């Protein structure tokens, strides 16, 4: 696995701010592209609406499981999981904290989605 980027930070329920279905489609393609090109990030961090995409969209969830199997760390914001009442649905990655989000944002090579 090549680590061309240290972290991918997802703060929305998809990519961009336009049509919600398009945003999810773009996020799926982004994650699939990392897998296809074997350029997985060290970590993928989801907060705010990003936790919804990670747990409620079956395709995003499956892609994250594949990334995790390849050695990427998947972190979902615990405060966000609690807020959206999704903690019991956590089936990929770990329940993280704001420190994890901050640390990820401070890494030298980060893609913000």
N, C-alpha and C positions, 0 to 999 in steps of 0.2 A: 504494500500500500504506500503510495507516494503521499506525502503531506505537503501539498503546495500551499495550503492555508492552515493556520492553527485552529481557527474557530469559525463557525457559521452561527450567527445570532439571528433568531427568528422571533419577531415581536408581534406578528400579525397572523391571522388565520389564512395565510397565503402570501403571495408576493405582490407588492404594489398596492395601490389604493383605489383601483378601479373596480371592475366587476368582480364580485366574490368568487364565482365559479372559475373565472379566468385566473384569479390569484392562486387558487388551489391547484389548478392545472399547471401553472408556472412553477409552483413549489415542487410538485411531483416531478416535473421534468428536470429541475435543478438537482434534486436528490438522486434521481436515476442517472443523470449525467455524471455525477461524482462516482457512482458505482461502476458505470460503464467504462469510464476513463481511469479507474483505479486511482483516483485523486481525492480520496476521502480526507476530510479534516480530522484533526486530533479530537475535536469536540464539536457537538451540535447542541446549541443551547436554545431553549424555547421558553419564552415568558409572555405575559399578557395573552392575547388571542392566539399566540403561537402554540400554547399548550392544547388548545382545541384542535388545531390542525394535526398535532402529533398523536392525539388519542382518539379523535372522533372521525377522522378520515382514514378509512381502511387502507388505502394505497400509501398514504404518507406513513402510517404506522408500520406497514410491512417494509417499506424502504428503510425506515429507521432501524428496524430489527436487523436488516441486512448490514447496515452500516455498523451497528453495534457488534455483530458477529465478525466483522472485519477489523475490529479493534478500536473503533471510534467511541468516545465517551458521549453518551446522550444524557443531557441534563434538562429536567423540567422544573421550573420555578415552583417551589412548594406553596408559597403565598398565593400564586395564581391558581394552582390546582385546588387549593382550599376555596378560593373565591368563586370559582366556576363549579365547585362541588364535583371535581373530577379525580380526587385523590384515590378513591376506591377503584378507578379504572386504569390506574398506572400499570401498564403491561410492557413497557419498554423504558430503558434508561433508569435514572435515579431521580429521587425527589431532592432537588437542590435548594439553595438559599440565594439571597441577593448577593452574597459574597462570591458565589460561583458565577453569577451573571456579570458582576463588576470585573472579576478576574478575566473572564472571557473577552469582555469588551476592551480590556487593556492589552491584550496580546498584540504582537506586532503585525500579524497578517490575519485580518478578520473580514469576512463578508457579512454585511448586514442585509437581511431580507425583510 
